[in-house]
Amino acid sequence: MKALITGITGQDGYFLTQLLLSKGYEVYGVVRRNSARNLGTLQLLPEELRKEVGLLEGDVTDAAFVDRAVSQVKPDELYHLAAQSFVAYSFANPSSTYDINIGGTLNVVNAIRDSSPRTKLYFAGTSELFGKPEAVPQNESTPFRPRSPYGVSKLAGFWTVKVYREAYNVFASNGILFNHESEVRGPEFVTRKISLGVARIAKGSSEPLVLGNLSAVKDWGYAKDYVEGMWAMLQQEKPDDFVLGTGEAHTVREFATEAFRVAGIEIRWEGEGLNEVGVSGDGRVLVRVSKEFFRPLEADNFLADYSKARKVLGWRPKTSFKELVRIMVESDMKRGAKGAGVPRCPGGEVGHRPSGSQAGPQGKPRGHSRPPEALEAPIYGHQGLRRASGRVQACPVRKLRAPRVRGLPQGAGRDVGAEWEGVLPGEDKRRAEGRALLQGLPRPSPQRKGGYSGSTSRRGSSPIWRRR
């Protein structure tokens, strides 16, 4: 079985990749081209798993690329996770959000229809489709009323998938997933912002955590549970739409309270509205509210009715709300203490104030113009910019050395490219395989005698793999 994942470098891609590999799938993923060669959450996977993933470098907004990827891989299953999924950003840049979320989805369904009609498609929907719900809880029959450009873009994707399913007999299922979080969630999302802020405060920071609407109500679950539901949707005889959630509602205030409790800090709430603060037992202000983090239109009061998924898919959430919060906070506290599993900035570890040989003048990390507090959030994604603790964080991104891909000779890649003539200058091992696949070139295989030599095809710099 072969699977192709768009958005593989994000949170859901991280967990879905592990699930599919554990089931024996051959996994390919689409990664956006970027100068830093940033692999997002994939770099957190164990080496033995990373080397099993074939990467295709391109963009879902490029119709020609998507068509080549689908026609060459011919996946049995395609999980379309790629999206601009940060709601606040969708208000600031709706055009980009629509291009990625609507145009990208249209490219995917067209590629399946034209090049691989037997491929089963999963589309990542969202509870933001409901916006201001007319009923509580929400299920597959609840009317949609999106209240953000992100929600509107996902609604267009949802109906695109349904139309192609009915018009072209494509196996395409929509997953309407309520908020699902994890220890690898992007730090711009409120749950991860809280867990990072709590970890920082627990380590001695005096800077309060700054949040928006503390009364917003969400249905939060663990992303690792939800990818099992995604997979289950594509194992059915017929495509359909399914709601996944926990059936439990909690406010942002509750999430923050539980997060501090995990860190051994009791917090009480005083005041109302923008004047509300979270205060520790000794009177320290730990949480403040800022209008900056309120949405122009709030979408809340979400509560999932996942009874259809439970009955048809046999799916149910395994991780409780308190367990989810514990996983996130303890993970960020561990990373803050050891820097484990987090991309590091030159001169200092994420979450640490460097000292001694690591520190520059006035205790600032070498190579940084921003204060050490700006290092608190791990950098995932291609831009190297994330909002955390109330301000935009920046961190120089270091190029990552990619591991060897299954099927490529040991000498291939950026490190010793001269030993494998088919790898282009500056190209790592996995991208070499992905490019060869997209360009219709024979897939490289381990050499037995002699080795490989690279010549050039009509495309110019594209290598033709052959035995000596």
N, C-alpha and C positions, 0 to 999 in steps of 0.2 A: 504494500500500500504506500502511495506517495501523497504527501500533503504539502501544499504551498500556503504560507502564512504571510499576508501583508501586515505591516505594523509589528513585525516580529521583535523589534528592539524595545517595545513597550512592556508595561506590567503584564498584560494578558498574554502577550507573546512569550514572555519568560516562563510562565507556568504551563502554557499550552505546549510549548516545545518539549518540556520535560515529560508531560503526559504522553504525547505522541511517540516520543522516542522509547518510553517504557513499554509501549504497545507494539514496538517493532516497526514503526513507520520510517520511511525515508523522508526526511524533512528538508524543505527548501524555504528560504525566507527572503523577502524583499527588504532591502535596506537603502536608504536615501544616500546619494553621493554627497560626501562632505570632506573638506580638506583635512579634518582631524582623524578621519577613518574611525569615527566614534561608533561603537556597536551597542550603545545603550545598556540595557539590562542583560544582554547576552554575555557581556564581559564578566558578569557575576556567576555564570554557569560554571560548573566544574570542567576542567580541561577535557576529560573524557567525553563529555556531552557536547561541548563546543565543536570538537573536531568532527562530529557526526552531522553538522548542519551545513548545507550548501547555501551560499548567499548569492542573490541576484541583485546587482546594484542598479537602481533606477528609481523612478517616481511613479506613483499610481495616477498622477495627473497626465502622464505621457501615454497616450492611447497606443502608440506603436510599441512602446516598451512592454506594456501590459499584455498586448496581444502576443508578442514574441515569447514572453515568459510562460504564458498559459499554453501556447501551442507547442513549445519545446518540452516543458516539464510534463504536460498532460497529467495533472494531478488527479488522484481519485477524489480528493477533498480539498477545497480551497476555503480558508478562513480569512475573511476580509475584515481585519481589525484596524487597518490604517485609517487614521482620522485626526483632525484637529479637534481634540476632545476637551479642551479647557474652556468652560462656559464663559468666564469673564473675558477671555481673549476674543471670543467670538463677537462680543459687543464692540470691542476696539477694532477688529478687523474682520467684518462679516464677509467681505469679498474673498479673502483667502480661505476662510472656513467653508464657503460654498464651493469654491474651486476644488478643494481637497475632498470634502465629504460627499458632494453631489457628483462632481465630474469624475472623481476617482471611482466611485461606485458604478457609474454608468460605463466606464471603461472596463471594469471587471466583468460585469454581466454580459457586455457585448463580446468580450474575448471568449467567455465560456460558450455563449450561443454560437459563435462563428468558428471557434477553433477546438473546443473540447466539450461537446454537449453532454458527455457522460459524467463530467465533473460535478460533484455535489458542493453547493455553496452555502456557507454560513455567513450571514451579515450581522454585524454587531450593532444592534439597536440600543436604546437607552430609555430609562424611566423619564428623562427630560421630555420625551414625546408627550407625556401627560400634562406637563407644565403646571397649570392650576387645576388639579383634578376635580371632576364633577362628582366623583364617588370615591369612597374610601372603604375597603382597599381597592387597588387597581388590578385588573386582569386583562386578558386579550381582547375583551369586548368593551372596555372603558374608552370613551371618546378621547381623541388626542387634542390637546390645546397647548402646543409648545409656546414658551415665553422667552425664548432666546434665539439668536441666529443659529447657535449650535443645534438646538432642538428642531428648528425649522429644517436645517440641512439634513438631519437624521430622519426626519419625517419624509423628505423627498427620497432618501435612500431606501427607506422602508417600503414605500409604495412602488418605487422602481423595481425592487426585488419581487414584489407581489405581481406586478404587471408582467414581468418577464416569465415568472413561474406559470402564469395562466396563459399567456400568449404563445410562448415558445416551448412549453413543457420542460422547462429547466428545473432541476432539483435545487431549490433555493429556499432556505429557512431563515426567518428573522428571529433573533434572540433579543427580547426586550429585557435587558439586564438592569436591575436596580444597582445603586451605588455599591461597588465592590472594591475593596481596598487591600493593601498588603504592605509588607516591609520594603517593597521595591516600588511603591507608588511614587509618582513625581512629587517633589516638594512644593509645587505650586498648588496642589490640592489640599483642602483644609485639614483632612485627617492626618496627612503626612506632615503638614506644617505644625500641627499640634504635637505629634509624637517627637518631631525634631526639636521643637521649642521646649517641651517638657524635659527631654534628655539634656538639653543645654542648661536649663535652670537647675536640674538635679546635680549637674557637674559644677555648679557654683556661679553661673552667670546671674547678674543682677538685672539684666534687660528683660522687661515683661514681654509676654507673648501677645501680639496684636491681632485681633480677629474681627470679623464682621458681624453678621446677624447670628447671635447666639441662640435664638429661638427657632431657627430653621430646622425643619423636621425631615429626616432622611431615614431610609431603610438601608443600613450598611451591612454588607457581608464580606466574606473572605474570598479574594479573587481565585485562590487555588481551588476552592469548591466549585466556582462558576465555570471554569474551563471544562470541567467534567460534564456539565450540562451542555456546553457548546458541542462537545464531541458526541454526546448522546443524541442530539438533534439530527446529526447526519447518519446515524445508524438506523433510522426509522425507514419503513417502506415508502412513506410518502412525506413530502416536505410540508412544513406547517410553521406557525408562529407560536412562540412560547415566552411566558414571563418567568424570570428567575429572580428570586429575592428571598428574604428571611421571614417576612410577615411580622417583623418587629420594627417599631418606629422609635427613634431617639433624636434628641436635639443636639446641636453643636455643643451646647453647654454641658450636656450629659457626657459627651465624648471627652471633652476637656477634663471634667471632674474625674472620670474613670482613669484617664491617662496620668493625671497627677497622683492618683491613688496607687497605681502600679509602681510609680517612682517613690512611694513612701511619703508623699506630701498631701496633707489634707487641705482642701481649699473651700472657702465659703464665698458666696456671691452677695454683693452689696450694690445698691443703686438700681437704676432702670435705664433702658435705652442706651444712648451713646455714653451715658455716665456710669454704666454698669462696670464693675471691676471684680476680678477674682482675687481674693486676699488669702494669704497663708495664715497659719495660727499665730505667728509672731507679728502680723500686721503688714507684711511685705505685699506689694501689689504684684501679682504674678500674671494677670491677664487684663488687658485693656480692650476697648472697643473703638474701632475707627470707621467712620463713614466711607472711607476709601475702599473698604472691602465689602460693601453692600452692592448687590446687583441692581441695575436699573429696574428690572422686573424680577421679583423673587419667585422661584418655583420650589414649592415645598409641600409638606403634608403628604409625603410619599409613603405608601405602605403596600407591599406586594401580596397579591393573592396568587401563589404559585401552584395551586391545586391541580391544574392541567399538567404541568411538568411532573408533578409527583405521581399522577395517575398514569400518564402516557410514557414518560421517560424513566420513571422510577427514581427521579432526582429529588434530593432535599439537601439543604445546607447542613454541613457537619460542624461548623465552627460558630460558637456563640459570640454575641457582641463583646462580652468581657474578655473572652479568649482572643478575639481579633485585636482589641486594644492592647492587651498584654503582649502579643506577638510583635506589634509595631513598636511599642515603647521600649521593650527589652532589646529589640534588634538595634534601635538607634542609640540606646545607651551603650550597648556593646561596641558599636562602631565608633562612638565618640571616645570610648576608652582605649580601643585598640586600633582603630582605623581599618578594621577587617572588612573586606568585601566592598569597600567604597573607593571609587576612583580618587586618586590623590592629586593635589596640585603641587607643582614643583616648589620645594622648600618647606612644605608643611602638610600635615595630614588633615583631612576633613574633620572638623569638630575639635581641633586642638589649637591652642595658642602656642606656636613654636617657641622654643627657648634654646639658649646655647648656640651650637653650631648651625641650627636650623633657622635662627632668627636674624633678621637684618636690623637696621637702626630702629630704635624705639620698640623693639620686640616684634616688628612686622616681618612676615615671612618674606624671604628673598623671592624676587620675581613678582611681587604683588604690590599694587598701589592702593588696594583696599585694606581696611583693617582686618585683623584675624577673625573677627566675628563673621565676616562674609564667607568663611570657609565651612560654615556649619552644614550646608546642604550638599549632598552628593549631586554631581552633574550628570544627568541622563539626557539623551537626545542630542540633536545635531547642532543646536545653537550655543550651548554652553551658558545659557542665561536662564535663570529660574527665579521665581518670586518666593521668598521664604522669610518668615519673621518680619513681615511688613515692608520689605524693600527688595529691589531687584538685586540678585546676587550674581557676581561674575567670577569666573575662575578660568585661568588659562588651561586649555585642554591638551593633554599629552597624547601623542600618537600611541596607539596600542598595537602590540605585536600579536597578530592573529595566529592561532594554532593551526596545525596541519589538518587538511580535509581528508576524510576517507576517500581513497582512490587516487590520491596524488602522491608522487614520490617524495621521500623525506627531504631531498635537497631543494624542493621547489619553494619559491616564495621570496619575500623581500630580503631576508637575511642572507641567503646565498644564491641569489638569482642566477649567477653565472653558471651554476651547476645544472640549471634547467632552463634551456634557452627559450622555451615557450612562454615564460612569464614576462610580462611587460615591465619596464622600469617602474619601480615604486609600487608594484601591485602585490598584494598579499595572496596567500595560497587559496583561500576560499573564493575570493573574487575572481581569481584566474579560472576556477572551475565554473563559476556562475556565468562569466562572460563567454567562455567557450560554449556553454550550453545554449545561451541566448543567440549566439551567432551561428548555431547549427554545426559546430565543429565536433569531431569525435571526442567523447569524454576521456580524459587522460586516465591511464591505469599504471600501476606500479611496474617499473622496468624489471626485466629478468636478465637480459644481456644487452650490453651496449648502452641503452638509455634512450633519450628523446632528443630530437633536434627541432628547432622551430624555423619554419620558412614563412613567407608572407603570402597571403591570399590577395584577391582583387580588392579586398576591403582596405588594404593599406598595411596597418600595423597588426592586424589580427593573425595570430600564429596558427599554422596548420600542424597538428600533432602527428608525428609518424615515428616509426621505429628506425633506428640506424641500421 
